[in-house]
Amino acid sequence: MADVLHPASENKPRGETARSAAEAAACAFPALLVEAEKLAATIIAGDHGRRQSGAGEAFWQFRHFREGDPRAAVDWRRSAKSDTFYVRETEWELAQSVWLWCDRSGSMDYKSHLAEETKAFRAAVLTLALSLLLTRAGERVGDISRDARARNGESALRGLTLTVTAPAAGLPPMPGVDDRLRRSNIVLLSDFLRPAREITEFIGAAAAQGAHGHIVQIFDPAEETWPFEGRILFEDHGAGHQLLTGRAESLRSTYKEKLEAHREEIGEAVRKAGWSFIVHHTDAAPQTALLALYARLSGDAGIGIARSRAQ
């Protein structure tokens, strides 16, 4: 699946200069941020606590006083209502490091007539919206491909905004695995139209570091259904490969088989690592993917494969 071809008429114009690509990326800043803010507002972040007693500010529960508890831990107001002493416990809150990777491969700039936005735009909006939710909940976020350490607040968001609006480049490599990812959370957003071995090796290496990951495969609906018929010139976004076919529909069955095999290979690596795998389509509401991601990061959903395509 490394050399996936798209109809030439639906690709970006060939010969686009780096300067024009950079200008287009800069123009996307306001739109991206507005969409991310709107999307994040649809998800209730809450306090993102860990539901475990410990150091924190949010009230969790009252429990009976036990031998060894300090006198200062007694909640005298609650204890006055009964014949026993009660201790007020707060919820344990520990900021996590969440490492994000928003793929800027050339294939992410694809958009068919079945969708209103490119895969790259959808991935960028999801990345920024998730970052807004996490940083506002006190978590640290970072870009795997750029940041030396995860941050919180505006500095983290500024860095991620620069990354997701960078001009697309052929097929950049998967991010590296190092000590930054040890026992952290990872979210990868991409179409993953690259050799499956690159993806599965990353998953295995990151899982060996104790990282818990979430894979979000973003597809245009045309890439899933292959609705093409007749004489069509296909080309990719990176190496300039082209394929002219007189009967595009004759490729549908073979294409779907290869796509399913590719996805299954990735899915098997995900299952072995105990990660989660979401397939999200650009004709579906972005809230479906964001809610699934945030629920998994919050520990409110089990690990598994969820498909978020609109019914």
C-alpha positions, 0 to 999 in steps of 0.5 A: 500500500505504499504507492497508492494512486488517486485520480489526477483531477482530484490531486493538488496541481503538479508543479506547486512551489514550496512558497505557494504551499507555505502560503496556503498552509499559513492561510489555514491557521485561522480556519484550523483553530476555529474548527478545533475550538468548535470541535473541542467545545462539543466534548466535555473534558471534565477534570480528567482525574484518575479515580484514585485516592491521592494528592489533588484538589478534587473531592473524591469520597469520604471514608471512615477514619483508620488508625494511623490517619493524621488528625488533620485529615478528619473532616469535622463537618461530616463527622459531626453528622454521625457517631464516627470520624470521617476522612475526606479524600481527594482524587489523585491527579497526575499529568500524563504525557501524550505524544501526537503525530499528525502525518503530513505525507503527500497522500494526506492532501487527497480529497474526492468529490465525496468529502468536503475536506482533505484528510490532512485538514481533518487530521489537523483539526482532530489533533488540535482539538484533542490537544485543547482538551488535554491541555485544558485538563492539565495534561502535557502534549508534544509532537513526536517528530519535533519536541524534545519534551511534552508541554502544557498550555499555549506553548504546546498548542503553538508548536502543534499548530506549526506542525499540522499546517506545514506543507506536505512532503512525499512520504516522511518516515514514521517517527522515532522511538526513544525514552520520551515515549516510555510509559506515555500515551501516543496518538497517531493520525494518518492514512497509513498508506505506507509499507505495513512493516514500518507501522508495525515496527513502530508499534512494537518498539513503542509498546516495548517502552511501555507506551500505550497507543491509539491509531487513527486511520483517516480515509477519504470515502472514495479510498474505501469504496473505490467508486471509479469507473471508465478511463481514469489517469491515477497518480500519487502525491509523492514519487510521481507514479502514474497509471492510466486505466481504461476500466477503473472498475476492474481494479476494485476487487483487487484494491479492496483485497489489498486494502483489507490485508494492509489494515489487518496487518496493522490491526494485528500489531495493534492487538498484540500491543494492547493499543486501540485502532479507529478507522475514521472517514472524512465524510463522517462527523469529526466528533465521532473520532474525537470522542472515541479518542478522548474516551480511550485516553480518559480510560472510559472505554475498552481497547478495540477497533471502532469504525466511525463512518457515518451511517 
